[in-house]
Amino acid sequence: MLPIFHIIFGLILSIILYLNNLNPFYAAIFFLASFGFDIDHYIYYIFKKKSFNLPKAYIYFRKDLNKKLKNNQKPIRLLFIFHTIEFLFVIFLLALLLEIFQWVFLGFLFHMVIDWIYLLIKKDNKKYKRAFSLIAYVSRHKKII
């Protein structure tokens, strides 16, 4: 899913939370967490292409990878480190200790639910296999990227 959709959905829910008397600081934390974890896509691009060029990273994920998906018979497996259950668990543990991380966790969980829904309804889903567990990915592929 494109980051703009995470931003829009996150903003809408953040405003709803704020209007229901959530502290504005925590509403902002929720909002940032609802899309900020997509930075791992850029990190993936940096390691894969050895480039820090953000516009090219955007083109890579919007056009180049989609072409690859259409032309490839075998599923493409991708690992986005912040989109794993292990990372979610770490944020959850931090949320047990610090209130700010409760809103980070909820924003991130909201992000993940939107991603899961999008992947379920996406038509070309079979050629794109996102790793949801770092441990499972590494045990299968013996490498991270």
C-alpha positions as CSV (number, residue, x, y, z in Angstrom):
1,M,0.0,0.0,0.0
2,L,1.3,3.5,-0.8
3,P,2.4,5.6,2.1
4,I,-0.1,8.3,1.2
5,F,-3.0,5.9,2.1
6,H,-1.3,5.2,5.5
7,I,-1.0,8.9,6.1
8,I,-4.6,9.6,5.2
9,F,-6.0,6.7,7.3
10,G,-3.7,7.5,10.1
11,L,-4.6,11.2,10.1
12,I,-8.3,10.4,10.1
13,L,-8.0,8.0,13.1
14,S,-5.7,10.4,14.9
15,I,-8.2,13.2,14.6
16,I,-11.0,10.9,15.8
17,L,-8.8,9.9,18.8
18,Y,-8.0,13.6,19.5
19,L,-11.7,14.6,19.3
20,N,-12.4,11.8,21.8
21,N,-10.1,13.5,24.4
22,L,-6.8,11.8,23.6
23,N,-3.8,14.0,24.6
24,P,-2.7,15.8,21.4
25,F,0.9,14.5,21.9
26,Y,-0.3,10.9,21.9
27,A,-2.5,11.5,18.9
28,A,0.5,12.8,17.0
29,I,2.6,9.8,18.1
30,F,-0.2,7.5,16.9
31,F,-0.3,9.4,13.6
32,L,3.5,9.2,13.0
33,A,3.5,5.5,13.9
34,S,0.7,4.8,11.5
35,F,3.0,5.4,8.6
36,G,6.5,5.9,9.9
37,F,7.4,2.3,9.9
38,D,7.3,2.2,6.1
39,I,10.9,3.6,6.4
40,D,11.9,-0.1,6.3
41,H,11.0,-0.1,2.6
42,Y,13.7,2.6,2.0
43,I,16.1,0.7,4.2
44,Y,15.5,-2.4,2.0
45,Y,16.2,-0.3,-1.1
46,I,19.4,1.0,0.4
47,F,20.7,-2.5,1.0
48,K,19.4,-3.9,-2.2
49,K,20.5,-1.2,-4.6
50,K,23.4,0.4,-2.6
51,S,21.8,3.8,-3.1
52,F,20.4,6.5,-0.9
53,N,18.3,8.1,-3.6
54,L,14.8,8.4,-2.2
55,P,13.1,9.3,-5.5
56,K,14.7,6.3,-7.2
57,A,13.6,4.1,-4.2
58,Y,10.0,5.3,-4.7
59,I,10.2,4.5,-8.5
60,Y,11.7,1.1,-7.6
61,F,8.8,0.1,-5.5
62,R,6.1,1.7,-7.7
63,K,7.3,0.7,-11.1
64,D,10.4,-1.6,-11.2
65,L,9.2,-4.1,-8.7
66,N,5.7,-4.2,-10.2
67,K,7.2,-5.0,-13.6
68,K,9.3,-7.7,-12.0
69,L,6.2,-9.2,-10.3
70,K,4.3,-9.3,-13.6
71,N,7.2,-11.0,-15.5
72,N,8.4,-13.4,-12.9
73,Q,6.9,-16.9,-12.6
74,K,8.3,-17.5,-9.1
75,P,7.0,-15.5,-6.1
76,I,9.3,-12.6,-5.0
77,R,10.0,-12.7,-1.3
78,L,10.6,-9.5,0.5
79,L,11.6,-8.7,4.0
80,F,10.6,-5.4,5.5
81,I,12.1,-5.6,9.0
82,F,9.6,-3.3,10.8
83,H,6.7,-5.2,9.3
84,T,7.5,-8.4,11.2
85,I,5.7,-10.0,14.2
86,E,9.0,-9.9,16.1
87,F,9.3,-6.1,15.8
88,L,5.6,-5.7,16.8
89,F,6.3,-7.8,19.9
90,V,9.3,-5.6,20.9
91,I,7.1,-2.5,20.5
92,F,4.4,-4.3,22.6
93,L,7.0,-5.1,25.4
94,L,8.0,-1.4,25.4
95,A,4.4,-0.4,25.6
96,L,4.1,-2.4,28.8
97,L,6.8,-0.2,30.3
98,L,6.2,3.3,28.8
99,E,2.9,4.9,27.9
100,I,4.2,6.6,24.8
101,F,4.9,3.2,23.3
102,Q,1.3,2.2,23.8
103,W,0.5,4.8,21.1
104,V,3.4,3.7,19.0
105,F,2.2,0.1,19.2
106,L,-1.4,1.0,18.4
107,G,-0.3,3.2,15.4
108,F,1.9,0.4,14.2
109,L,-0.8,-2.2,14.7
110,F,-3.2,0.0,12.8
111,H,-0.6,0.2,10.0
112,M,-0.2,-3.5,9.9
113,V,-3.9,-4.2,9.8
114,I,-4.3,-1.9,6.8
115,D,-1.4,-3.6,5.1
116,W,-2.9,-7.1,5.8
117,I,-6.3,-6.0,4.4
118,Y,-4.7,-4.5,1.3
119,L,-2.7,-7.7,0.7
120,L,-5.8,-9.8,1.1
121,I,-7.7,-7.9,-1.6
122,K,-4.8,-7.2,-3.9
123,K,-5.3,-9.1,-7.2
124,D,-1.6,-10.0,-7.9
125,N,-1.0,-11.2,-4.4
126,K,0.4,-14.6,-5.3
127,K,3.6,-13.3,-6.9
128,Y,4.5,-11.2,-3.9
129,K,5.3,-12.9,-0.6
130,R,6.1,-10.5,2.2
131,A,7.8,-12.1,5.2
132,F,5.8,-11.5,8.3
133,S,8.4,-13.2,10.6
134,L,12.1,-12.4,10.6
135,I,12.9,-15.8,12.2
136,A,10.9,-17.7,9.5
137,Y,12.5,-15.6,6.7
138,V,16.1,-16.1,7.9
139,S,15.5,-19.8,8.5
140,R,14.2,-20.3,5.0
141,H,16.6,-18.0,3.1
142,K,19.7,-18.0,5.4
143,K,20.1,-14.3,4.7
144,I,18.2,-11.1,5.4
145,I,18.4,-9.3,2.0
